[in-house]
């Protein structure tokens, strides 16, 4: 199963080849700042293709491409679904009118293991394994970190140079008066 933050879900049972999946997603990925991809299981083959084309996002290794590969560990699930719940609770997200998406959202439940660890579970049915909910959680993750990748735009024009020079002069005058005090 390939769940992406672009909103598309492909499964191995649908019999869509990996290149066809990439072709179907390409225009959405090109438009996105970042995409989080579930690479667990069948998503690994798709991930390799996408990394070649769009490069990997892994800031701790100084890689700033578009694709973040997400291995669905218990820590990642706790982070994803906790933040998704918080987004709904703070009204940053609203429950959609679509019945299938709503049912997926309600199917994910928080559980505590006998060891006291928190995990998230969803029943597997003919419609999937809460794939739409997971795709939304991945989308939220991608949207929360793409802001840090944005760089400020600096316009080097005579006007901006003049404004910056004036700001430097004002700052220098302020420091001078702080150090020397008022003249009597």
MOJONOR-V646446 format. One record per residue. N is the residue number from 1. RES is the residue in three letters. PHI is phi in whole degrees, -180 to 180 (NA if undefined). Layout:
# MOJONOR-V646446
[[N;RES;PHI] [N;RES;PHI]]
This chain:
# MOJONOR-V646446
[[1;UNK;NA] [2;UNK;-114] [3;UNK;-111] [4;UNK;-126] [5;UNK;-79] [6;UNK;-84] [7;UNK;94] [8;UNK;-97] [9;UNK;-128] [10;UNK;-123] [11;UNK;-126] [12;UNK;-67] [13;UNK;-78] [14;UNK;-86] [15;UNK;63] [16;UNK;-108] [17;UNK;-67] [18;UNK;-60] [19;UNK;-60] [20;UNK;-68] [21;UNK;-63] [22;UNK;-63] [23;UNK;-60] [24;UNK;-70] [25;UNK;-93] [26;UNK;-52] [27;UNK;-66] [28;UNK;-74] [29;UNK;-67] [30;UNK;-61] [31;UNK;-80] [32;UNK;-85] [33;UNK;-77] [34;UNK;-151] [35;UNK;-134] [36;UNK;-101] [37;UNK;-124] [38;UNK;-75] [39;UNK;-95] [40;UNK;-65] [41;UNK;69] [42;UNK;-68] [43;UNK;-71] [44;UNK;-65] [45;UNK;-65] [46;UNK;-63] [47;UNK;-60] [48;UNK;-60] [49;UNK;-62] [50;UNK;-67] [51;UNK;-64] [52;UNK;-61] [53;UNK;-86] [54;UNK;-115] [55;UNK;65] [56;UNK;-90] [57;UNK;-101] [58;UNK;-151] [59;UNK;-61] [60;UNK;-67] [61;UNK;-109] [62;UNK;59] [63;UNK;-112] [64;UNK;-125] [65;UNK;-79] [66;UNK;-94] [67;UNK;-101] [68;UNK;-104] [69;UNK;-88] [70;UNK;-111] [71;UNK;-89] [72;UNK;-77] [73;UNK;-83] [74;UNK;-64] [75;UNK;-62] [76;UNK;-66] [77;UNK;-61] [78;UNK;-62] [79;UNK;-65] [80;UNK;-61] [81;UNK;-77] [82;UNK;-66] [83;UNK;-67] [84;UNK;-64] [85;UNK;-62] [86;UNK;-63] [87;UNK;-64] [88;UNK;-70] [89;UNK;-65] [90;UNK;-93] [91;UNK;64] [92;UNK;-76] [93;UNK;-127] [94;UNK;-123] [95;UNK;-68] [96;UNK;-71] [97;UNK;-74] [98;UNK;-60] [99;UNK;-62] [100;UNK;-62] [101;UNK;-65] [102;UNK;-61] [103;UNK;-64] [104;UNK;-61] [105;UNK;-61] [106;UNK;-77] [107;UNK;-78] [108;UNK;-81] [109;UNK;-129] [110;UNK;-87] [111;UNK;-134] [112;UNK;-112] [113;UNK;-77] [114;UNK;-58] [115;UNK;-81] [116;UNK;95] [117;UNK;-81] [118;UNK;-95] [119;UNK;-143] [120;UNK;-121] [121;UNK;-133] [122;UNK;-145] [123;UNK;-71] [124;UNK;-92] [125;UNK;-138] [126;UNK;-64] [127;UNK;-89] [128;UNK;126] [129;UNK;-137] [130;UNK;58] [131;UNK;-64] [132;UNK;-69] [133;UNK;-64] [134;UNK;-65] [135;UNK;-62] [136;UNK;-66] [137;UNK;-63] [138;UNK;-66] [139;UNK;-62] [140;UNK;-63] [141;UNK;-61] [142;UNK;-64] [143;UNK;-72] [144;UNK;-78] [145;UNK;-105] [146;UNK;-75] [147;UNK;-65] [148;UNK;-68] [149;UNK;-83] [150;UNK;-73] [151;UNK;-106] [152;UNK;-68] [153;UNK;-95] [154;UNK;-111] [155;UNK;-99] [156;UNK;-96] [157;UNK;-126] [158;UNK;-56] [159;UNK;-65] [160;UNK;-66] [161;UNK;-63] [162;UNK;-65] [163;UNK;-64] [164;UNK;-64] [165;UNK;-62] [166;UNK;-64] [167;UNK;-64] [168;UNK;-63] [169;UNK;-65] [170;UNK;-63] [171;UNK;-63] [172;UNK;-64] [173;UNK;-64] [174;UNK;-62] [175;UNK;-64] [176;UNK;-59] [177;UNK;-72] [178;UNK;-67] [179;UNK;-77] [180;UNK;-100] [181;UNK;73] [182;UNK;-73] [183;UNK;-84] [184;UNK;-111]]
